[in-house]
């Protein structure tokens, strides 16, 4: 953590983006062996277990981090639900569209929060520019040969983006109830338990009896290799980035960090090239519009949302 405090913010953001979207590309490879929603369940589950192993919230000196009222528990449960839905819908989206496009459209969530809570022209102009970007991306892709699949991904990423917005709003409230990382730990565990009600049986069954079109997971070492792969995806795609955000947000205002994170769609698109996802010029223009929207929206506010 001390080393992070010495690194320039832009360097941290770039390294974090490389981790996240490389892990995302690897996760997309895993979708050939396991359905996307089940991969999301393992990702959130491994993150919950890593947070529990690190924070050990059951210890006596940590028990004061538990919510004290029913309202606080409901708030924490809502935060956890937003977190798992955000992750699950993102995986559904990237199984039906390119990673760079999904990452760009997902920014509709935080932009929407800025519009609802902001009071300046920047939020309105920003969401207008982002809407143009999303319409351009959707128009190009829906008109293609994979338009039906893209529509599923578009619906999923719009839900995921809205859940990102909810995650931002609820996360800000939850963080005031105790240590932010302890709250993240409890929220992730609660979210995973709720997610498990719907996805755990299928996720476990798919490892015991892999889907018909799976390939290497049928080998004797296949299940262990897939679990190891999903653990690494969770480590580099969720656990380390979430902790990095906690450190960085203590150094700079959330608005400035949002501007720095506007590189994410570009980084996602660039890294996805290594996984064979090559965007068209029109798609690049749509992604660029979303990046501009983020910069316009957050560059003038030191403390949004």
Secondary structure, DSSP 8 states (H G I E B T S, - for coil): -HHHHHS-HHHHHHHHHHHHHHHHHHHHHHTTTS-HHHHHHHHHHHHHHHHHHHH-TTSGGGGGGS--SHHHHHHHHHHHHHHHHHHHHHHHHHTTS-HHHHHHHHTHHHHHHHHHH--SHHHHHHHHHHHHHHHHHHHHHHTSTTHHHHHHHHHHHHHHHHHHHHHHHHHHHHGGGS-HHHHHHHHHHHHHHHHHHHHHHHHHHHHHS--TT--GGGSTTHHHHHHHHHHHHHIIIIIHHHHHHHHHTTTS-HHHHHHHGGGHHHHHHHHHGGGT----HHHHHHHHHHHHHHHHHHTT-SS--
